[in-house]
Amino acid sequence: MKNFRQMEIYKETDKPDKGWIQGCFICYTPTARIREEGTFEDENFITECSVFLCHDCHKLIKYSVDIKNEYDDSIYIYIMEHGI
């Protein structure tokens, strides 16, 4: 049986690590907005990934292909470095 885990992706700020406000992954602005990036499985885990993104950065990745591609690359690298 696989274990379920959640991965919250954000930038470090002066906010508590377990709080509902974290730093936007792109610009570090404190935000409570979360973008679901999907669910990934390996042999041991089912991992749900959520990324903290402020309103402005969410709009940037929605309307700019270049920024969206850079964002996707950054998320992929983060996930690979932090063990999924």
DSSP file (Angstrom, degrees, kcal/mol; ACC not computed):
  #  RESIDUE AA STRUCTURE BP1 BP2  ACC     N-H-->O    O-->H-N    N-H-->O    O-->H-N    TCO  KAPPA ALPHA  PHI   PSI    X-CA   Y-CA   Z-CA
    1    1 A M              0   0    0      0, 0.0     2,-0.2     0, 0.0     0, 0.0   0.000 360.0 360.0 360.0 133.2    0.0    0.0    0.0
    2    2 A K        -     0   0    0     43,-0.1     2,-0.3     1,-0.0    43,-0.2  -0.558 360.0-127.6 -84.0 146.8    1.3    3.4   -1.0
    3    3 A N  E     -a   45   0A   0     41,-2.3    43,-2.6    -2,-0.2     2,-0.4  -0.697  18.1-132.4 -90.7 145.9    1.5    6.3    1.5
    4    4 A F  E     +a   46   0A   0     -2,-0.3     2,-0.3    41,-0.2    43,-0.2  -0.807  30.6 169.6 -97.5 137.5    0.0    9.7    0.7
    5    5 A R  E     -a   47   0A   0     41,-2.4    43,-2.4    -2,-0.4     2,-0.4  -0.986  24.7-137.0-144.1 156.8    2.0   12.9    1.3
    6    6 A Q  E     -a   48   0A   0     -2,-0.3     2,-0.5    41,-0.2    43,-0.2  -0.922   9.2-159.3-114.3 139.3    1.6   16.5    0.4
    7    7 A M  E     -a   49   0A   0     41,-3.0    43,-2.7    -2,-0.4     2,-0.5  -0.974   5.2-163.8-118.5 118.0    4.5   18.7   -0.8
    8    8 A E  E     -a   50   0A   0     -2,-0.5     2,-0.5    41,-0.2    43,-0.2  -0.899   8.2-157.5-101.9 125.8    4.0   22.5   -0.4
    9    9 A I  E     +a   51   0A   0     41,-3.1    43,-2.7    -2,-0.5     2,-0.3  -0.904  31.5 129.5-110.3 124.1    6.4   24.5   -2.5
   10   10 A Y        -     0   0    0     -2,-0.5     2,-0.3    41,-0.2    14,-0.2  -0.960  53.8 -95.7-160.0 169.6    7.2   28.1   -1.5
   11   11 A K  B     -C   23   0B   0     12,-1.9    12,-1.1    -2,-0.3     2,-0.1  -0.742  48.1 -99.0 -95.9 146.3   10.0   30.5   -0.9
   12   12 A E        +     0   0    0     -2,-0.3     2,-0.2    10,-0.1    -1,-0.1  -0.390  52.0 158.7 -65.5 135.3   11.3   31.1    2.6
   13   13 A T        -     0   0    0      2,-0.3    16,-0.1    -2,-0.1     4,-0.0  -0.700  59.3 -85.9-136.5-169.1   10.0   34.2    4.4
   14   14 A D  S    S+     0   0    0     -2,-0.2     3,-0.1     2,-0.1    -2,-0.1   0.375  94.4 108.0 -85.0   5.5    9.7   35.3    8.0
   15   15 A K  S    S-     0   0    0      1,-0.1    -2,-0.3     2,-0.1     8,-0.1  -0.488  85.6 -88.9 -79.9 152.7    6.4   33.5    8.2
   16   16 A P    >   -     0   0    0      0, 0.0     3,-1.6     0, 0.0     5,-0.2  -0.324  33.8-123.9 -60.5 142.7    6.1   30.3   10.3
   17   17 A D  T 3  S+     0   0    0      1,-0.3    -2,-0.1    -3,-0.1    -3,-0.0   0.814 109.3  43.5 -58.8 -33.7    6.9   27.1    8.2
   18   18 A K  T 3  S+     0   0    0      4,-0.0    -1,-0.3     2,-0.0     4,-0.1   0.209  92.0 113.7-100.0  15.2    3.5   25.5    9.0
   19   19 A G  S <  S-     0   0    0     -3,-1.6    -4,-0.0     2,-0.2     0, 0.0  -0.269  75.2-118.8 -82.7 172.1    1.4   28.6    8.5
   20   20 A W  S    S+     0   0    0      1,-0.1     2,-0.5    -2,-0.0    -1,-0.1   0.505  98.6  68.7 -89.8  -5.1   -1.3   29.2    5.8
   21   21 A I        +     0   0    0     -5,-0.2     2,-0.3    11,-0.0    11,-0.2  -0.972  64.5 159.6-113.5 126.3    0.7   32.2    4.5
   22   22 A Q  E     - D   0  31B   0      9,-2.5     9,-3.0    -2,-0.5     2,-0.3  -0.820  45.0 -76.6-135.6 174.6    4.0   31.5    2.7
   23   23 A G  E     -CD  11  30B   0    -12,-1.1   -12,-1.9    -2,-0.3    29,-0.2  -0.583  50.7-106.4 -78.9 133.1    6.3   33.2    0.2
   24   24 A C     >  -     0   0    0      5,-2.1     4,-2.0    -2,-0.3    29,-0.2  -0.315  26.4-128.3 -53.8 135.1    5.3   33.2   -3.4
   25   25 A F  T  4 S+     0   0    0     27,-3.0    -1,-0.1   -16,-0.2    28,-0.1   0.750 103.9  35.3 -62.4 -24.3    7.5   30.7   -5.3
   26   26 A I  T  4 S+     0   0    0     26,-0.3    -1,-0.2     3,-0.1    27,-0.1   0.893 135.0  13.6 -95.7 -49.6    8.4   33.4   -7.9
   27   27 A C  T  4 S-     0   0    0      2,-0.1    -2,-0.2   -16,-0.0    26,-0.1   0.426  88.7-123.0-116.1   1.1    8.6   36.7   -6.1
   28   28 A Y     <  +     0   0    0     -4,-2.0    -3,-0.1     1,-0.2     3,-0.1   0.432  57.6 149.4  72.3   0.6    8.6   35.9   -2.3
   29   29 A T        -     0   0    0     -6,-0.2    -5,-2.1     1,-0.1    -1,-0.2  -0.460  57.7-105.6 -64.7 131.8    5.5   38.0   -1.6
   30   30 A P  E     +D   23   0B   0      0, 0.0     2,-0.3     0, 0.0    -7,-0.2  -0.386  56.6 160.5 -59.7 132.3    3.5   36.5    1.3
   31   31 A T  E     -D   22   0B   0     -9,-3.0    -9,-2.5    -2,-0.1    23,-0.1  -0.992  46.1-156.1-152.4 154.3    0.4   34.8    0.0
   32   32 A A        +     0   0    0     -2,-0.3     2,-0.3   -11,-0.2    22,-0.1   0.358  63.6 115.5-107.7  -0.6   -2.2   32.2    0.9
   33   33 A R        -     0   0    0    -11,-0.1    20,-1.5    20,-0.1     2,-0.4  -0.533  48.0-165.0 -75.5 133.6   -3.0   31.5   -2.8
   34   34 A I  E     -B   52   0A   0     -2,-0.3     2,-0.5    18,-0.2    18,-0.2  -0.962  12.5-158.7-124.0 136.7   -2.2   27.9   -3.8
   35   35 A R  E     -B   51   0A   0     16,-3.1    16,-2.8    -2,-0.4     2,-0.4  -0.967  21.4-133.3-112.1 122.5   -1.9   26.5   -7.3
   36   36 A E  E     -B   50   0A   0     -2,-0.5    14,-0.2    14,-0.2     3,-0.1  -0.627  20.0-174.0 -75.9 125.7   -2.3   22.7   -7.5
   37   37 A E  E     -     0   0A   0     12,-2.7     2,-0.2    -2,-0.4    13,-0.2   0.540  45.8 -98.2 -99.5  -9.2    0.5   21.2   -9.7
   38   38 A G  E     -B   49   0A   0     11,-0.9    11,-2.8     2,-0.0     2,-0.4  -0.632  34.9 -71.0 124.4 178.7   -0.7   17.7   -9.7
   39   39 A T  E     -B   48   0A   0      9,-0.2     2,-0.4    -2,-0.2     9,-0.2  -0.949  38.7-167.6-119.0 134.7   -0.2   14.3   -8.2
   40   40 A F  E     -B   47   0A   0      7,-3.0     7,-3.5    -2,-0.4     2,-0.4  -0.937   3.0-158.1-124.2 144.6    2.8   12.1   -8.7
   41   41 A E  E     +B   46   0A   0     -2,-0.4     2,-0.2     5,-0.2     5,-0.2  -0.946  14.8 166.7-123.8 143.7    3.4    8.4   -7.9
   42   42 A D        -     0   0    0      3,-2.3   -40,-0.0    -2,-0.4    -2,-0.0  -0.688  59.6 -75.1-131.1-166.8    6.4    6.3   -7.3
   43   43 A E  S    S+     0   0    0     -2,-0.2     3,-0.1     1,-0.2    -2,-0.0   0.747 128.2  24.0 -67.0 -22.0    6.8    2.8   -5.8
   44   44 A N  S    S+     0   0    0      1,-0.2   -41,-2.3   -42,-0.1     2,-0.3   0.694 118.5  41.6-113.2 -26.2    6.2    4.0   -2.2
   45   45 A F  E     -a    3   0A   0    -43,-0.2    -3,-2.3    39,-0.1     2,-0.5  -0.898  48.3-151.1-133.1 152.4    4.3    7.3   -2.3
   46   46 A I  E     -aB   4  41A   0    -43,-2.6   -41,-2.4    -2,-0.3     2,-0.5  -0.996  33.7-165.9-112.0 117.9    1.5    9.2   -3.9
   47   47 A T  E     -aB   5  40A   0     -7,-3.5    -7,-3.0    -2,-0.5     2,-0.5  -0.923  14.2-158.4-116.8 125.8    2.5   12.9   -3.6
   48   48 A E  E     -aB   6  39A   0    -43,-2.4   -41,-3.0    -2,-0.5     2,-0.5  -0.897  15.8-153.4 -99.9 124.1    0.2   15.9   -4.2
   49   49 A C  E     +aB   7  38A   0    -11,-2.8   -12,-2.7    -2,-0.5   -11,-0.9  -0.857  14.7 179.3-105.7 130.5    2.2   19.0   -5.0
   50   50 A S  E     -aB   8  36A   0    -43,-2.7   -41,-3.1    -2,-0.5     2,-0.4  -0.984  10.9-156.1-127.6 138.9    0.9   22.5   -4.3
   51   51 A V  E     -aB   9  35A   0    -16,-2.8   -16,-3.1    -2,-0.4     2,-0.6  -0.957  15.7-131.5-120.1 131.4    2.7   25.8   -5.0
   52   52 A F  E     + B   0  34A   0    -43,-2.7   -27,-3.0    -2,-0.4     2,-0.4  -0.719  36.8 168.3 -79.6 119.4    2.2   29.1   -3.3
   53   53 A L        -     0   0    0    -20,-1.5   -21,-0.1    -2,-0.6   -20,-0.1  -0.997  29.1-131.6-135.1 129.0    1.8   31.8   -6.0
   54   54 A C     >  -     0   0    0     -2,-0.4     4,-2.3   -23,-0.1     5,-0.2  -0.250  34.7-101.4 -70.2 167.5    0.6   35.4   -5.4
   55   55 A H  H  > S+     0   0    0      1,-0.2     4,-2.0     2,-0.2     5,-0.2   0.903 120.3  49.7 -57.9 -45.4   -2.1   36.8   -7.7
   56   56 A D  H  > S+     0   0    0      1,-0.2     4,-2.0     2,-0.2    -1,-0.2   0.911 113.0  45.1 -64.7 -43.2    0.3   38.8   -9.9
   57   57 A C  H  > S+     0   0    0      2,-0.2     4,-2.4     1,-0.2     5,-0.2   0.849 108.9  56.8 -70.9 -33.2    2.6   35.9  -10.5
   58   58 A H  H  X S+     0   0    0     -4,-2.3     4,-1.3     1,-0.2    -1,-0.2   0.917 109.1  46.8 -61.5 -41.7   -0.3   33.5  -11.2
   59   59 A K  H  X S+     0   0    0     -4,-2.0     4,-1.9    -5,-0.2    -2,-0.2   0.885 108.8  56.3 -66.2 -38.4   -1.4   36.0  -13.9
   60   60 A L  H  X S+     0   0    0     -4,-2.0     4,-1.9     1,-0.2     8,-0.3   0.935 110.1  42.8 -59.3 -47.7    2.2   36.1  -15.3
   61   61 A I  H  < S+     0   0    0     -4,-2.4    -1,-0.2     1,-0.2    -2,-0.2   0.758 112.3  56.1 -73.6 -21.1    2.5   32.4  -15.8
   62   62 A K  H  < S+     0   0    0     -4,-1.3    -1,-0.2    -5,-0.2    -2,-0.2   0.864 119.9  27.5 -74.1 -35.4   -1.0   32.3  -17.2
   63   63 A Y  H  < S+     0   0    0     -4,-1.9     2,-0.6    -3,-0.2    -2,-0.2   0.538 109.8  68.8-108.9  -8.5   -0.3   34.8  -19.9
   64   64 A S     X  -     0   0    0     -4,-1.9     4,-2.5    -5,-0.2     5,-0.2  -0.940  54.8-165.9-118.3 115.2    3.4   34.6  -20.7
   65   65 A V  H  > S+     0   0    0     -2,-0.6     4,-2.5     2,-0.2     5,-0.2   0.901  91.4  51.5 -63.5 -41.5    4.7   31.4  -22.4
   66   66 A D  H  > S+     0   0    0      2,-0.2     4,-2.1     1,-0.2    -1,-0.2   0.928 112.8  43.9 -63.0 -45.7    8.3   32.2  -21.5
   67   67 A I  H  > S+     0   0    0      2,-0.2     4,-2.7    -7,-0.2    -1,-0.2   0.893 112.9  52.9 -67.1 -39.2    7.6   32.8  -17.8
   68   68 A K  H  X S+     0   0    0     -4,-2.5     4,-2.8    -8,-0.3    -2,-0.2   0.910 109.6  48.7 -61.1 -43.3    5.4   29.6  -17.7
   69   69 A N  H  X S+     0   0    0     -4,-2.5     4,-2.2     2,-0.2    -2,-0.2   0.912 112.9  46.9 -64.3 -41.9    8.2   27.5  -19.2
   70   70 A E  H  X S+     0   0    0     -4,-2.1     4,-2.3     2,-0.2    -2,-0.2   0.900 112.7  50.5 -65.4 -40.6   10.7   28.9  -16.7
   71   71 A Y  H  X S+     0   0    0     -4,-2.7     4,-2.6     2,-0.2     5,-0.2   0.937 109.6  50.1 -61.1 -48.3    8.3   28.3  -13.9
   72   72 A D  H  X S+     0   0    0     -4,-2.8     4,-2.4     1,-0.2    -2,-0.2   0.905 111.1  49.2 -59.0 -42.7    7.6   24.7  -15.0
   73   73 A D  H  X S+     0   0    0     -4,-2.2     4,-2.5     2,-0.2    -1,-0.2   0.917 111.4  49.5 -61.9 -43.4   11.4   24.1  -15.2
   74   74 A S  H  X S+     0   0    0     -4,-2.3     4,-2.5     2,-0.2    -2,-0.2   0.898 111.4  48.5 -64.2 -41.2   11.9   25.5  -11.7
   75   75 A I  H  X S+     0   0    0     -4,-2.6     4,-2.6     2,-0.2    -1,-0.2   0.922 111.4  50.3 -65.2 -43.6    9.1   23.4  -10.2
   76   76 A Y  H  X S+     0   0    0     -4,-2.4     4,-2.4    -5,-0.2    -2,-0.2   0.932 112.2  47.0 -59.8 -47.0   10.5   20.3  -11.8
   77   77 A I  H  X S+     0   0    0     -4,-2.5     4,-2.4     2,-0.2    -1,-0.2   0.921 112.0  50.9 -61.8 -44.1   14.0   21.0  -10.4
   78   78 A Y  H  X S+     0   0    0     -4,-2.5     4,-1.5     1,-0.2    -2,-0.2   0.935 111.3  47.6 -59.2 -46.7   12.5   21.7   -7.0
   79   79 A I  H  <>S+     0   0    0     -4,-2.6     5,-0.8     1,-0.2    -1,-0.2   0.912 112.9  48.0 -63.3 -43.2   10.6   18.5   -6.9
   80   80 A M  H ><5S+     0   0    0     -4,-2.4     3,-0.8     1,-0.2    -1,-0.2   0.876 112.7  48.9 -65.5 -37.5   13.5   16.4   -8.1
   81   81 A E  H 3<5S+     0   0    0     -4,-2.4    -1,-0.2     1,-0.2    -2,-0.2   0.754 111.3  50.4 -73.4 -24.1   15.8   18.0   -5.5
   82   82 A H  T 3<5S-     0   0    0     -4,-1.5    -1,-0.2    -5,-0.2    -2,-0.2   0.102 120.4 -94.9-109.4  22.4   13.4   17.5   -2.6
   83   83 A G  T < 5       0   0    0     -3,-0.8    -3,-0.2    -5,-0.1    -2,-0.1   0.971 360.0 360.0  78.7  61.6   12.7   13.8   -3.2
   84   84 A I      <       0   0    0     -5,-0.8    -4,-0.1    -4,-0.1   -39,-0.1   0.377 360.0 360.0-109.3 360.0    9.7   12.8   -5.2
